[in-house]
């Protein structure tokens, strides 16, 4: 098993001083907290509960929409909050996933992204994630988890006047030929001025939020409301959409199965998601706190 204390040489990374007690754990879900079958292991459930009992808040920070949070909704403990859609929404999982805060992608920016990416990467198809649900183009790969609305084109949806859906949470762009990292680099060059472009899928599927909207920026807002500093946050992740959060947190852990950029950016590494890497670190943190208290 990979050691949770392995520390790659990353000169630019920040490490949490040993004297700082963690107050909040921020963890991604897919590829991080969840096993590959999208379940939460008994060990992880116990570790999350133990952290909350020790006074450490646990925030799920994910690219998933609120309606996909049933896999962890019973494990949010006291606060009931989660950050979804890469920071675009804060939801109350105790109240059926009710949206408490929305940081939308403005329609004009969304349209500019679609036009720029379509011109730079012919063959791209799009989906539009709104507060009212998902809408996607005919050639966009459908989600099996969702009953979505098929629209003639993203442009038609975004310029639909009175028929346009509610606030846009994010755009999704898929390319059938480009590699995931090629598509990401191309889209950032073409459309990065109009939104925050990232990815979390092993396929060439991009996620575009409003400018300045990321897991990190929304987590920072939530922490500031609680008087929690970055140095008091321990974060876990595995994909490019986690990078800003991982570099913002005082201590960061890349899963052993993480994207190479995540492995390079993090202060520490832990075991893969299939071996309960998050739980392993939480157990070690709590053991250290117990030893310090005694």
N, C-alpha and C positions, 0 to 999 in steps of 0.2 A: 504494500500500500504506500502511496506517496505521502511523504511527511507534510503535515500542515504547517511546519515551521521553515520549510525550505525558502530561502530568500535569494532570488536571482540578483545579479548585479544590475541595478537600475539607478544610476547616479541622479537622475532627475526626479526620482520618486521620493515622496515624503513618508517618513515612518512615525507612527504615534509614539511619543515619549512613554517610557515604561511606567511613569508616575501618573499618567492620565487614565482614569477609569472609563471604559466605554459606557455610553449612555444610550446608544441607539445602534441597532444592527439593520443595515439596508441590504436586502438580497433580491437579486433577480430570481425568476422562476424557471423557465425552460432552459435546460442545459446547466442549471445551477442548483436550485433547491429541489426541483422535481426529478424523479427518475425518468428514464426515457419513455416509460409507459404513462407518463404524466401523473404519477401518484406521489404522495408524500409518505416516506417510510415511517414506521413506528419510532425509530431512533430519532428522526428529524422532528417529529411531532413532540417527543419528550424534550428534546433540546430547546425548541422554541418556547415551550411552556416553562422550562427551567429559567431561561433568559428573562422572560417577562416576570416570573416570580422573584428574580433577583433584582428587579427594578430597571432592566434594560429593555427599552421599547424595540419591537421588531416591525420594520416596514417592508412590505412586499413592493418592489419597484420594478415594473414589468412593461413590456411592449404590448401585452394583451389588453383587449378592451375589457370593460367592466363585466360584460356578460359572460366572459370566459373565466371568471374568478372563482367559480364554484369549487375548483380543485383545492383551494386554500381558505375559503371563506370562513370555515369553522375554526381556523387556527390564528385568527387575528387578535384574540384575547381582549384586553381591556379597551384599547382605543378604537378598534374596528376600521381603521383607515388603511387604504392602499393607494399607491400612485400607479396609474395605468396609462396605456397608450404613449409610452415613452415620455411621461411627464405632462401630457396634455390635459389629463383629468386627475383629480383627487376624488376618491369614492368612499362611501360609507358602506362597508360590507355587512354591517349589522342591520342596515336598512335596505336590503335588497340591491346593493350596488348603486344607491342614489348618488348622483353627481353633486359634489360639494363645491368644486371649483373646475372651471373649464378655461383652458388657454388655447383658443382656437387658431387655426390657420385661416387667415382671411381669404375670402373668395378670389380677390384679384391676384393675390400671391399664389394661390392654388392653381389658378388658370395659367399664370406665368410659368409655374413649374411644369405643368403638363405640356405646354407648348415647347418649352426649352428642351425637356427630356425627349419628347417625341422627335424633335428635329435632330438632336444629337445621337439618338439611338433608335433608328427606324425599327419597327417591330415591337416596341414596348407597348404594353397594355396597362390599364389603370383601374384601381378601385378607389372609392371615396368613402372613408369612414366618418360618419356623422353622429351626432348625439342621438339621432333617430334610427340609426342602423347603417348597414353596409350596402353600397351600390357599386356594381362593377360592370365593366365592358364585356361584350360577348366573348372575346378571346382571352380574357383574364381567367387564370385557373381558379375555379370556385372553391370556397372553403367548405369542407364537409361539416364543420361545426356550426355553420350559419345558414339561415334561410335569408338570402340577400336578394336585392332587386337588381335585375339586369337593365342597363341603360344603353342607348345607342352609342354614346361616347361620353367621356368625362367632360369634354367641353360643353356638350349639350346639357348635361346636368348642372354644371357650374354657371351656365348663362341662362338657366331656365326660368328666371323671373319668379313669379308667385309659386311655381311648382318646385322650386328648389328646396332641398331638405334643410334641417336645422344646422347649427354651427358645425363646421368641419373640424374633426379631431385630428385626422391625418390623411395623407394620400398614401396609396400603396402603388408601386410600379414594378412590373414584372417584365423580364426579358428572357426569351426562350433560347438564346444562343450565347450571349456574353457570360463570362464567369461572374460570380457574385462581387468580387473585389474590383474587377474591371468596370462593371456597371456602376458600382458605388463611386469610384473615382471619376468616371465620366459624368455622372449626374451631379456630383458636387461641383465640378468645373462649370457645367452648363447652367445649373439652377441653384447653386449654393447661396446666392445673394437673396433668394426669395423664401428660403426656409431652411430648416435643419434636416439634412439628409443623412440617413444612417441605415443599418441593416442588422437583423438578428437571425435571419433564416439561412440554412445551408444552401438554398437556391438563390438565383439572381432576383431576389425580391427586396425592394427598397421601401423604407418608411420615411415619410417626409412630414415633419411637424412645422409649426410656426417658427419664425426666426427667433432664436434664443430659447426655444422650448426644448428641454431635454430632461432626462431622468435627474441629472445633477441640479439643474436650476430649480426644479420643483421640490426636490428633496431639500435643497438649501433653504427654500422658503419655509417648508414645514419645520425644519430644525430651528430656524431663527424664531419662529413662533413659540417654540418650546425652550428657548434659551440654550440650545445645544450647539456647540462649536463643531467645525469639521474635524478637529482633533479628537473629538469624543465619539466619532462615527466609525464603525467597522463595516466595510462594504464587500459584497461578493458578486462576481459576474463572469461571463464567458464570451460575450460577443461585442462587436464594435459599438452597438447602442449602449453598452455599459461603460465605455471608456471615460466619458466625462465624469460620471458618478465615481468611478474607481479612482481617478486622479484627484477628485475633490475631497474625498474622504481621507481622514488622517491615517487610516490603515485600510489596505485593500488586499483582497485575496482573489487570485485568478484560479479557476478550476483547472485541474490537470488537462481537461478536454477543451480548454479555451482556445480561441482564435490567437494566432501568433502575436498580433498587436496587443492583445490583452495580457498575454503572458509577459511581454516585454515591459508593459506599463505598470504592472502591479508590484507592490512591495513584497508580497508573499504569494505562495502557491499552496493549494490544498488538494486533497484527493478528488477524483472526478465525481460528477453528480451521481453516477451509478454506485458510488461507494460512500455516499453521505458526507461529502467533503465539507459542507456547511455545518452539519451537526458536529463533526469532528473538531472544528475550530471553536464552536460555541462551548463544547465540553471543556476544551483546554482553557478557554477564557474564564469560564466559571470556576474551574479548578484553581486557576491562578488567583482569582479574587478571594476564594476561600482560604488559600494558603496565606495570602497577604493579611486577611482579617485576623487569622490566628497568630 
